[in-house]
């Protein structure tokens, strides 16, 4: 369930962006077909799956295609995370408390915090850096041509 929680939003963002920059209905909403257009679509799906569904001003998101795709991203971005979290909570509520042994890793120490932060950074970087390199980073580098 935890892996599902971690993967739902990146799948929605990256798959929605990939589909939108390939099919004609998705390309019709972009006002700029270069790296900025990819940034517009990437931001729209990131915002929809994670937050409130806003979009850059250059993306015409008020089309039937983007209305449908972004609403699907909002729906599954919310419920695709909430349902597995509730399943984990229900599973944890039924577990019996076990005594601490030598094999138990304490969750209050510096080692646990470092491992947790490291995993979050590595998973986030491996998930989003390729898309960021194609869109916003290229767009920034194009400013200095």
LOMARGU-176955 format. One record per residue (C-alpha): chain; x, y, z. Coordinates in nm, 4 decimals, padded with zeros to 6 digits, m for minus. Example, Ala and Ser with C-alpha at 12.3 -4.5 7.8 and 13.67 -1.06 7.14 Angstrom:
   chaine          x          y          z
        A    01.2300   m00.4500    00.7800
        A    01.3670   m00.1060    00.7140
//
This chain:
   chaine          x          y          z
        A    00.0000    00.0000    00.0000
        A    00.2863    00.2368    00.0749
        A    00.4381    00.1789   m00.2688
        A    00.0988    00.2506   m00.4219
        A    00.0771    00.5784   m00.2287
        A    00.4243    00.6778   m00.3473
        A    00.3561    00.5909   m00.7124
        A    00.0000    00.7184   m00.7689
        A    00.0783    01.0887   m00.8066
        A    00.3938    01.0517   m01.0230
        A    00.2089    00.8125   m01.2527
        A   m00.0783    01.0590   m01.2904
        A    00.1554    01.3528   m01.3527
        A    00.3999    01.1866   m01.5897
        A    00.1499    00.9733   m01.7797
        A   m00.0958    01.2614   m01.8191
        A    00.1814    01.4900   m01.9423
        A    00.3153    01.2261   m02.1815
        A   m00.0270    01.1610   m02.3326
        A   m00.1035    01.5333   m02.3607
        A    00.2137    01.6209   m02.5511
        A    00.1578    01.3420   m02.8028
        A   m00.2081    01.3537   m02.9047
        A   m00.3541    01.6403   m03.1115
        A   m00.6166    01.7387   m02.8520
        A   m00.3442    01.7942   m02.5943
        A   m00.1188    01.9834   m02.8329
        A   m00.4073    02.2113   m02.9344
        A   m00.4188    02.3606   m02.5844
        A   m00.0507    02.4580   m02.5774
        A    00.0287    02.8107   m02.6938
        A    00.4029    02.7421   m02.7062
        A    00.5166    02.4150   m02.8674
        A    00.8739    02.4266   m02.7276
        A    01.0056    02.3455   m02.3792
        A    00.7722    02.6048   m02.2288
        A    00.4729    02.4115   m02.3630
        A    00.5976    02.0979   m02.1872
        A    00.6426    02.3024   m01.8694
        A    00.2847    02.4301   m01.8992
        A    00.1396    02.0803   m01.9326
        A    00.3685    01.9349   m01.6636
        A    00.2658    02.2089   m01.4203
        A   m00.1043    02.1603   m01.4967
        A   m00.0913    01.7881   m01.4211
        A    00.1347    01.8358   m01.1184
        A   m00.1039    02.0926   m00.9768
        A   m00.4090    01.8793   m01.0533
        A   m00.2740    01.5579   m00.9018
        A   m00.1248    01.7259   m00.5945
        A   m00.3125    02.0414   m00.5228
        A   m00.5868    02.2560   m00.6712
        A   m00.5674    02.2163   m01.0483
        A   m00.4267    02.5504   m01.1566
        A   m00.2419    02.5963   m01.4878
        A    00.0030    02.8372   m01.6502
        A   m00.1558    03.1249   m01.8410
        A   m00.0202    02.9949   m02.1729
        A   m00.2055    02.6627   m02.1519
        A   m00.5654    02.6685   m02.2692
        A   m00.6913    02.4210   m02.0118
        A   m01.0555    02.5113   m02.0753
        A   m01.1035    02.2503   m02.3462
        A   m01.2997    01.9270   m02.3195
        A   m00.9756    01.7271   m02.3334
        A   m00.7964    01.9129   m02.0533
        A   m01.1150    01.9413   m01.8454
        A   m01.1508    01.5622   m01.8559
        A   m00.7831    01.4755   m01.8107
        A   m00.7203    01.7208   m01.5276
        A   m01.0397    01.6195   m01.3469
        A   m00.9306    01.2547   m01.3671
        A   m00.5907    01.3569   m01.2275
        A   m00.7564    01.5485   m00.9418
        A   m00.9909    01.2593   m00.8603
        A   m00.7268    00.9868   m00.8591
        A   m00.4694    01.2177   m00.7017
        A   m00.7006    01.2519   m00.4029
        A   m00.8659    00.9120   m00.3721
        A   m00.5705    00.7130   m00.5078
        A   m00.3791    00.8269   m00.2011
        A   m00.6570    00.8466    00.0586
        A   m00.7846    00.4897    00.0152
        A   m00.4440    00.3169    00.0612
        A   m00.3679    00.5437    00.3602
        A   m00.6948    00.4370    00.5219
        A   m00.6097    00.0723    00.4481
        A   m00.2710    00.1127    00.6181
        A   m00.4355    00.2853    00.9151
        A   m00.6882    00.0030    00.9476
        A   m00.4120   m00.2552    00.9299
        A   m00.2037   m00.0758    01.1926
        A   m00.5057   m00.0453    01.4224
        A   m00.5420   m00.4247    01.4346
        A   m00.1755   m00.4968    01.5093
        A   m00.0708   m00.5963    01.8578
        A    00.2022   m00.3966    02.0297
        A    00.5298   m00.5904    02.0418
        A    00.8096   m00.5327    02.2916
        A    01.1262   m00.3551    02.1777
        A    01.4111   m00.5972    02.1036
        A    01.7680   m00.5698    01.9812
        A    01.6440   m00.5996    01.6219
        A    01.4057   m00.3040    01.6514
        A    01.5115    00.0143    01.4755
        A    01.4155    00.3175    01.6820
        A    01.2150    00.5754    01.4886
        A    01.3242    00.8635    01.7097
        A    01.6947    00.8597    01.6270
        A    01.9095    01.0471    01.3796
        A    01.9719    00.7339    01.1688
        A    01.6024    00.6827    01.0988
        A    01.5570    01.0506    01.0098
        A    01.8570    01.0413    00.7726
        A    01.7358    00.7246    00.5996
        A    01.3818    00.8622    00.5637
        A    01.4960    01.1967    00.4213
        A    01.7440    01.0226    00.1900
        A    01.4791    00.7882    00.0508
        A    01.2373    01.0776   m00.0051
        A    01.5014    01.2791   m00.1925
        A    01.6177    00.9830   m00.4029
        A    01.2659    00.8713   m00.4993
        A    01.1623    01.2297   m00.5777
        A    01.4742    01.2925   m00.7863
        A    01.4443    00.9684   m00.9822
        A    01.0784    01.0378   m01.0497
        A    01.0787    01.4015   m01.1588
        A    01.4321    01.5035   m01.2688
        A    01.3965    01.3591   m01.6232
        A    01.0752    01.5538   m01.6849
        A    01.2216    01.8679   m01.5289
        A    01.5309    01.8345   m01.7479
        A    01.3131    01.8282   m02.0609
        A    01.0890    02.1180   m01.9616
        A    01.1770    02.3886   m01.7090
        A    01.5549    02.3348   m01.7130
        A    01.5776    02.3484   m02.0941
        A    01.3496    02.6506   m02.0928
        A    01.5818    02.8273   m01.8479
        A    01.8882    02.7408   m02.0548
        A    01.7186    02.8772   m02.3688
        A    01.7072    03.2199   m02.2052
        A    02.0831    03.2494   m02.2418
        A    02.1168    03.1677   m02.6154
//
